[in-house]
Amino acid sequence: MFSNASLIKSGSGWEFVSEEILEDFLYEHLEILLGLKVLDRQYIVNSQRCDILAIDRQEKLVVLELKNVEDRGIVQQLTRYYDALLDEKPFSDKVDYRQPVRLVAITP
């Protein structure tokens, strides 16, 4: 069903070879997997790089941060993006900023 998924066997399961491969895979299959439409990837806001920005069917902004390894700072990272994106309001022709922004962490 999905191609280009470079996985390696790890202790109790499988993981992507790198975070970049994980991002490529999710970017290519975001609509099928999560029902989201990609706006941009590696979007820079306030000198910070968001992995993927997308919208859902109700035009809510969805910020996805991906980690291929455990990272305890991911929630703080997402909230920094959230604040910066609400200040800048990119893609305002496609995003309904009156609705809540969704923050999604994809991590082991």
N, C-alpha and C positions, 0 to 999 in steps of 0.2 A: 504494500500500500504506500509506504513512504520510502523514497530513495535518498541517497546521500546522507545517511545517518551513520557516521563513523563512531562506533561504540567499542568500548573495551570492557572486558570482564573485570569486576572489582570484587572485593570481599564477599558481599552478599547479593550482588546484582550486577547491573550494567551501568556505565556512565559514558557520557560523550568524551571523545578524545581531548577536546578543549572547549573552553567557553565560547570561542569563536564558532566552532562547529555546532554547538548547541544553539547559538544565536542564528546561524544560517538556517538550520533545520526549522526552528520556530518561525522565523521570518517567512520562509517558503510555505509553511503549513498553518499559519496563524488562523486563517478563516476556518479551515477544516477542524482544527483542534479546539479552538476557543471561541469561534464565531466572531472574531474581531477583524477589522480591516486596518491594515498598516497605513499609518501616516508618514512615518519616517523611522530610520534607525540610526543610532549613534548621533542623535540630535543634541547639539550643544546649547545649553541654556545656563547663563550666569557662570560661565567657565566650567560647567559640569556636563558630562556626557551621559545622556539617557540611552539605554540599550535599544528599546523599541517604544515608540509612541503609536497608539492605535485608537480607534473608536469602536464602540459597540453599536448595536442596531438602533439605539436611542440617541446616538451622537454624543455619548459621554466619552470624555477623554480617559484613556486607559494607559497607564505608565507601567511598563514591564521592565523589571531589573532581573538579570539572569546571573546565576553563579553556578559554576561547575564544582565548586568546593564549598564547604561550610564557611560562612562569613557572618559573624554576629552583628556587623554594622549595617546590614542591608536595610533594616527598617529606617534607620536614621538617614541613609542615603536616599531612600524613596521619599521621605518627608522633605528633604532639602530640594529634591526635584519638584515636588508638589508646590512648595512655596514659590520657587523660581518660575515655574510654568504658569501659576496663577497671576504672577506679576506681569509676565510677558504676553500671555494668551496667544500662543502661536496657533496657526491653522484655524483662526476664528471663523473663517468661512465654512468650515466643516464640523467644528466642535461647538456644542451647546454648553457654554460655561456657566449657565444657570443651574446645571445639574451637577451632582457630586462627581468628583474625579475618582476613578478607581486606581488603586495601587496594587500591583501584582508582583510578588516575589516568587521566582522559580529557582529553587535551590534544593540540594540534597537534604 
